[in-house]
Amino acid sequence: MSPLTPHAPRRVVVIGAGAAGSMAAIFAAKGGAKTTLLERTRDGGRKILISGGGRCNVLPMRLDESRFVTDSSPNLLRRMLRAWPLREQIAFFENELRLPLAEEVESSKLFPMSNKARDVRDRLLAYATAAGATLRMSTVVTGFSPLDGGWCVECEGAPPIDADAVIVATGGLSVPNTGSDGLGLRELARLGHTVHPVYPALTPITAANSPFGELSGVSLRVKLSARDDAAKRASTATGGFLFTHQGYSGPSVLDVSHVVARSRAQSPAPARLNVQWTELGAAEWEEALRPLGNRTVTGALRAVLPDRLAAVLLTVANVDATRSLAELRREERIRLIETLVSGELPWTGDEGYRKAEVTGGGVGLAEVHAQTMESRRHPGLYICGEVLDAFGPVGGYNFFWAWATGARQGWVRAPRRSGREPALVGWSASSDSRV
């Protein structure tokens, strides 16, 4: 590796042009580094493109730090989250990327005003190239190693790239058809980093031969709890719930699915899923099931639940659907209320990394310096985004984590350019850098 002259810019290679990698390239280039962004797909940012149903939920409207999941130190996690506060991230997108954001109040999410995920991806890559980064698409990295005080990045079918610093933004294992193949996790483990066991998170749950199997397409808002007593893990979420042909999906299901997925791989007994089907608690249901003229128990349930679901819940509770409220026996009422308020939801598996929005587990947070995301084991190696041991619920939390950890790469210790912001230039998937 050729030595740097005293005034030569620091050579930085960013591996992965997803959310974290694009942001890392922006901040590295703005910091004065000679930045190269490598991406295995032809266009980059594919998880950005599919997020939010093609709209891209850029950020949450509010951030609850307690909803992040990690096996690392919660204090370290909080320090990393607070390094780039939500209000500053919003300002970056609106003022620097010139990407106006719109609030979706009912879901507490922020989307691009255009409702186009492609605008988010394209603006990020355009800003990176305007700042001076070079984009190399369709470049498959096969490994990276320290070499002569710097780094060597190996590429498939191409000469190796010498660098003074490498930023690993390769993502995890989720949605492999977007380009995620676990390279970063494998290489970082090979280099001696502690990698906590990985698992699919924010993934649909499956239920074979379930009494709810004929309800595909039915949706409602519920409170869902998952508990793994053996591993002392639990999660609760309130939000949308959707019956599918395979089982269950929707925000509430995705947010607790990591407990289910981990219990399959790591616990002696399966996690339990319990659901509160409406906003009514036990006392409110006692009142709702009081005799009222000739009203039937089916009528009482249909008043607050989808008809098909009401029928199945009565079957699950072993209550005659034709019975009037006046005829409902005490033990039937107790059994029905328990089903409605904390009924067990059967499950048999999950849809794994193929449908998982993120990867749980990953490189322990103690493996990096919280201020810079530089590896504590290897100088010049930086780690950001999904490859780290942290993830949040649906609703923009995981983009927040990607932006926050990617933006920490303004570290590069190269001479800073003038304070003038780079002008945005156009970018397209067919371009390697500027257009």
Disulfide bonds with the S-S distance in Angstrom:
none
